[in-house]
């Protein structure tokens, strides 16, 4: 039996898509209860090269639409919220920023100390990228110290074996979420957690997920929100049957209502996202993809705590606390 070039190409393409899809559905969920081990460099390289064609294709697809939106000044991705489903409570809205988002954990810790665990249950949370991870654990009311107990060891392991752990960020985050979230997490956060996800088909657009059918579905949504090809995991990412990419690509700071503290990481976030709170200390952009050392992480955490406490003492912060008391 002789194959033509066209038939051979179609067969190879179909096989590539099949393996790519199988990899996307299985690799990110391997051993979620164990901290990822260092990989063989050869395996890392092969996985990166295998996913490269798909990453280039979808990167070009997303880039063309982003260019169109920039030229036309029409944010077609902007999610439309049903006013009847918008929360009346005060909230905490967190941007993406890679490993710098542990500043957000400090902000959450400061709020936890100010309003308590019961007070946090009267708040809603939103986030994009790894900001969605902090938002998810915060919406469950998990004590910040329990979250922080995992961070230095994870960051140190990833930093010391950066090449071997490259493309395993998603597995580290899944391990952290499995370690922290209770079995009924999806019920605890229902209607109180909004996760920004960028869907790629039929054209790139943003969605905000606020209802989840299970704890695993909630974890999948957080991973989808932070998916950067090759960095989070190789290949592509699926969420509820649609290919997706980092929520920060289309909505890096999901705004749910005006009654919230909006947390950014860089000075230009003031104009881009109208943030209320920025780090009082410079957070190096290089630490977005490469975690800082333990001392710097601790300073990042403390900075978040101090900044939110200072903000709560301002007129805007006082208004936030009054609104919180009124809604409790």
C-alpha positions as CSV (number, residue, x, y, z in Angstrom):
1,X,0.0,0.0,0.0
2,X,1.5,3.3,-1.1
3,X,0.6,6.6,0.6
4,X,0.7,9.9,-1.2
5,X,2.5,12.9,0.4
6,X,-0.9,14.4,1.3
7,X,-2.1,11.2,3.0
8,X,1.2,10.8,4.9
9,X,1.0,14.5,6.1
10,X,-2.6,14.0,7.2
11,X,-1.7,10.8,9.1
12,X,1.3,12.5,10.8
13,X,-0.8,15.5,11.7
14,X,-3.6,13.4,13.1
15,X,-1.1,11.4,15.2
16,X,0.5,14.6,16.5
17,X,-2.9,16.1,17.5
18,X,-3.8,12.8,19.2
19,X,-0.6,12.6,21.2
20,X,-0.7,16.3,22.0
21,X,-4.3,16.0,23.3
22,X,-3.5,12.9,25.3
23,X,-0.5,14.6,26.9
24,X,-2.5,17.7,27.8
25,X,-5.1,15.6,29.5
26,X,-2.8,13.3,31.5
27,X,0.6,15.0,32.1
28,X,-0.5,17.9,34.2
29,X,-2.4,15.6,36.6
30,X,0.3,13.1,37.4
31,X,0.9,12.4,41.1
32,X,-0.9,15.5,42.4
33,X,-0.3,14.5,46.0
34,X,3.5,14.5,45.6
35,X,5.8,17.4,45.1
36,X,7.2,17.1,41.5
37,X,10.6,15.4,41.2
38,X,13.3,16.8,39.0
39,X,13.1,15.6,35.4
40,X,15.7,14.3,33.0
41,X,16.9,17.2,30.8
42,X,16.5,15.1,27.7
43,X,12.9,14.5,28.5
44,X,12.3,18.2,29.2
45,X,13.9,19.1,25.9
46,X,11.8,16.6,23.9
47,X,8.6,17.7,25.5
48,X,9.4,21.4,24.7
49,X,10.2,20.6,21.1
50,X,7.2,18.4,20.7
51,X,4.8,21.1,21.9
52,X,6.6,23.9,20.0
53,X,4.6,23.7,16.7
54,X,1.3,24.0,18.6
55,X,2.6,26.8,20.8
56,X,3.7,28.8,17.8
57,X,0.4,28.3,16.1
58,X,-1.7,29.4,19.0
59,X,0.7,32.2,19.9
60,X,0.3,33.7,16.4
61,X,-3.4,33.3,16.7
62,X,-3.6,35.1,20.0
63,X,-1.0,37.7,18.9
64,X,-3.1,38.6,15.8
65,X,-6.2,39.2,17.9
66,X,-4.3,41.2,20.5
67,X,-2.9,43.4,17.7
68,X,-6.4,43.9,16.3
69,X,-7.8,44.9,19.7
70,X,-4.9,47.3,20.2
71,X,-5.5,49.0,16.8
72,X,-9.3,49.0,17.0
73,X,-9.4,49.8,20.7
74,X,-12.2,47.4,21.0
75,X,-11.6,45.0,24.0
76,X,-13.7,42.2,22.5
77,X,-12.4,39.9,25.2
78,X,-14.0,41.9,28.0
79,X,-16.3,39.6,30.0
80,X,-19.9,40.6,30.3
81,X,-21.2,40.1,33.8
82,X,-24.9,39.6,34.6
83,X,-25.7,42.4,37.1
84,X,-28.0,40.0,39.1
85,X,-25.0,37.7,39.7
86,X,-22.5,40.5,40.7
87,X,-21.7,40.2,44.4
88,X,-22.9,42.9,46.8
89,X,-20.1,42.1,49.2
90,X,-16.7,43.7,49.4
91,X,-13.9,41.8,47.7
92,X,-10.3,41.3,47.0
93,X,-9.1,41.3,43.3
94,X,-5.7,40.0,42.5
95,X,-3.6,40.4,39.3
96,X,-1.3,37.8,37.8
97,X,2.5,38.1,38.2
98,X,4.1,34.7,38.4
99,X,6.2,34.1,41.5
100,X,5.8,37.7,42.6
101,X,2.2,37.1,43.5
102,X,3.2,35.9,46.9
103,X,2.9,39.6,47.7
104,X,-0.8,38.9,47.4
105,X,-0.5,36.3,50.1
106,X,0.8,39.0,52.4
107,X,-2.1,41.2,51.5
108,X,-4.5,38.4,52.2
109,X,-2.7,37.8,55.5
110,X,-3.2,41.4,56.5
111,X,-6.9,41.2,55.7
112,X,-7.1,37.9,57.6
113,X,-5.7,39.6,60.7
114,X,-8.0,42.6,60.3
115,X,-11.4,41.0,59.7
116,X,-10.8,37.4,60.8
117,X,-11.8,34.1,59.2
118,X,-15.5,34.7,59.6
119,X,-15.2,38.2,58.1
120,X,-13.5,36.7,55.0
121,X,-16.5,34.4,54.4
122,X,-18.4,37.6,53.7
123,X,-16.1,38.7,50.9
124,X,-15.6,37.6,47.3
125,X,-12.3,37.0,45.6
126,X,-11.1,37.2,42.0
127,X,-7.8,36.5,40.3
128,X,-5.9,35.8,37.1
129,X,-2.9,33.6,36.5
130,X,-1.2,32.7,39.8
131,X,-3.3,35.4,41.4
132,X,-6.2,33.0,40.9
133,X,-4.4,30.4,43.1
134,X,-4.1,32.9,46.0
135,X,-7.7,33.9,45.4
136,X,-8.9,30.3,45.5
137,X,-7.2,29.4,48.8
138,X,-8.3,32.8,50.3
139,X,-11.9,32.1,49.3
140,X,-11.8,28.9,51.2
141,X,-10.7,30.8,54.3
142,X,-7.4,28.8,54.7
143,X,-5.1,30.4,57.3
144,X,-2.2,32.2,55.5
145,X,0.4,30.5,57.7
146,X,-0.8,27.1,56.4
147,X,-0.2,28.3,52.8
148,X,3.1,30.0,53.6
149,X,4.4,26.8,55.2
150,X,4.7,25.2,51.7
151,X,6.1,28.2,49.8
152,X,9.8,28.4,50.8
153,X,10.4,24.7,50.2
154,X,8.6,24.7,46.8
155,X,10.4,27.9,45.7
156,X,13.8,26.6,46.9
157,X,13.4,23.2,45.1
158,X,12.3,24.9,41.9
159,X,15.1,27.5,42.0
160,X,17.9,25.0,42.7
161,X,16.8,22.7,40.0
162,X,15.4,25.2,37.6
163,X,16.3,23.4,34.4
164,X,15.1,20.1,35.6
165,X,11.8,21.5,36.9
166,X,11.2,23.7,33.9
167,X,7.7,23.1,32.6
168,X,6.5,21.8,35.9
169,X,5.0,25.0,37.4
170,X,1.5,23.6,36.9
171,X,2.4,20.4,38.7
172,X,3.8,22.4,41.7
173,X,0.6,24.5,41.9
174,X,-1.6,21.4,41.6
175,X,0.3,19.8,44.4
176,X,-0.1,22.9,46.5
177,X,-3.8,23.1,45.9
178,X,-4.3,19.4,46.6
179,X,-2.5,19.9,49.9
180,X,-4.5,22.9,51.0
181,X,-8.1,22.8,49.6
182,X,-10.7,20.9,51.5
183,X,-12.9,18.4,49.7
184,X,-15.9,20.7,49.6
185,X,-13.8,23.7,48.3
186,X,-16.0,24.0,45.2
187,X,-19.0,24.5,47.5
188,X,-17.3,27.0,49.8
189,X,-16.3,29.3,46.9
190,X,-19.5,29.1,44.9
191,X,-20.5,32.6,43.8
192,X,-17.6,34.1,45.8
193,X,-14.6,33.2,43.6
194,X,-14.1,34.5,40.1
195,X,-11.3,33.1,38.0
196,X,-10.1,34.7,34.8
197,X,-9.4,32.3,31.9
198,X,-8.5,33.0,28.3
199,X,-10.2,30.7,25.8
200,X,-8.6,30.5,22.4
201,X,-11.5,29.2,20.2
202,X,-13.4,30.2,18.2
203,X,-11.5,33.4,18.8
204,X,-9.6,34.4,21.9
205,X,-11.9,35.7,24.6
206,X,-12.1,36.0,28.4
207,X,-14.4,34.1,30.7
208,X,-14.8,34.4,34.5
209,X,-15.6,31.1,36.1
210,X,-17.5,31.3,39.5
211,X,-19.2,27.9,39.7
212,X,-17.4,24.6,39.8
213,X,-18.7,21.0,39.8
214,X,-16.0,19.5,42.1
215,X,-12.8,20.3,43.9
216,X,-10.9,18.9,40.9
217,X,-12.8,21.2,38.5
218,X,-11.8,24.1,40.7
219,X,-8.2,23.1,40.6
220,X,-8.3,22.6,36.8
221,X,-9.7,26.2,36.5
222,X,-6.9,27.6,38.5
223,X,-4.3,25.8,36.4
224,X,-6.0,26.9,33.2
225,X,-5.9,30.5,34.4
226,X,-2.1,30.4,34.8
227,X,-1.3,28.3,31.7
228,X,1.7,29.7,29.9
229,X,2.9,27.1,27.3
230,X,6.0,25.2,28.3
231,X,6.4,27.1,31.6
232,X,3.2,25.7,33.3
233,X,3.4,22.4,31.4
234,X,4.4,21.4,27.9
235,X,2.0,21.4,24.9
236,X,-1.6,22.8,25.3
237,X,-4.1,23.1,28.0
238,X,-7.8,22.2,28.0
239,X,-10.5,23.4,30.3
240,X,-14.0,22.1,29.9
241,X,-13.3,21.1,26.4
242,X,-11.8,24.4,25.1
243,X,-8.1,25.2,24.6
244,X,-7.1,28.0,26.9
245,X,-4.2,30.1,28.0
246,X,-3.2,32.3,30.9
247,X,-6.2,34.5,32.0
248,X,-3.8,37.5,32.3
249,X,-3.5,37.6,28.5
250,X,-7.0,38.9,28.2
251,X,-8.0,40.1,31.7
252,X,-5.1,40.3,34.2
253,X,-7.2,41.9,37.0
254,X,-10.8,40.8,36.9
255,X,-13.0,43.6,38.2
256,X,-16.2,42.3,39.7
257,X,-17.5,45.4,41.5
258,X,-16.4,48.8,42.7
259,X,-16.5,47.7,46.2
260,X,-13.2,45.9,46.3
261,X,-9.5,46.4,46.9
262,X,-7.7,45.9,43.6
263,X,-4.1,44.7,44.0
264,X,-1.4,45.2,41.3
265,X,2.3,44.6,41.2
266,X,3.7,47.3,38.9
267,X,3.3,51.1,38.6
268,X,1.7,50.9,35.2
269,X,-1.1,48.8,36.7
270,X,-2.5,52.1,38.1
271,X,-3.4,53.3,34.6
272,X,-4.1,49.9,33.1
273,X,-6.2,48.4,35.8
274,X,-7.1,51.2,38.2
275,X,-5.5,49.4,41.2
276,X,-5.9,50.5,44.8
277,X,-2.8,48.9,46.2
278,X,0.8,48.5,44.9
279,X,3.9,47.1,46.6
280,X,5.7,49.8,48.5
281,X,8.9,48.0,47.7
282,X,10.1,47.2,44.2
283,X,9.4,43.6,43.1
284,X,11.9,42.5,40.5
285,X,10.2,41.5,37.3
286,X,12.8,38.8,36.8
287,X,11.1,37.0,39.8
288,X,8.0,36.6,37.7
289,X,9.3,33.3,36.2
290,X,12.2,32.6,38.6
291,X,11.4,32.6,42.3
292,X,13.3,34.8,44.7
293,X,15.3,33.4,47.6
294,X,13.7,32.7,50.9
295,X,14.7,36.0,52.5
296,X,13.3,38.0,49.5
297,X,10.1,35.9,49.6
298,X,9.7,36.8,53.3
299,X,10.2,40.5,52.6
300,X,7.6,40.2,49.8
301,X,5.1,38.6,52.2
302,X,5.8,41.2,54.9
303,X,5.5,44.0,52.4
304,X,2.0,42.8,51.4
305,X,0.9,42.7,55.1
306,X,2.2,46.1,55.9
307,X,0.8,47.7,52.7
308,X,-2.7,46.5,53.2
309,X,-2.8,47.5,56.8
310,X,-1.6,51.0,55.8
311,X,-4.2,51.1,53.1
312,X,-7.0,50.2,55.5
313,X,-6.0,53.2,57.6
314,X,-6.8,55.5,54.6
315,X,-10.2,57.0,53.7
316,X,-10.6,54.5,50.9
317,X,-9.7,51.7,53.2
318,X,-12.0,52.9,55.9
319,X,-14.8,53.0,53.4
320,X,-13.9,49.4,52.5
321,X,-14.1,48.3,56.1
322,X,-17.4,50.1,56.7
323,X,-18.9,48.4,53.6
324,X,-17.7,45.1,54.9
325,X,-19.3,45.6,58.3
326,X,-22.6,46.7,56.6
327,X,-22.7,43.5,54.5
328,X,-21.8,41.1,57.3
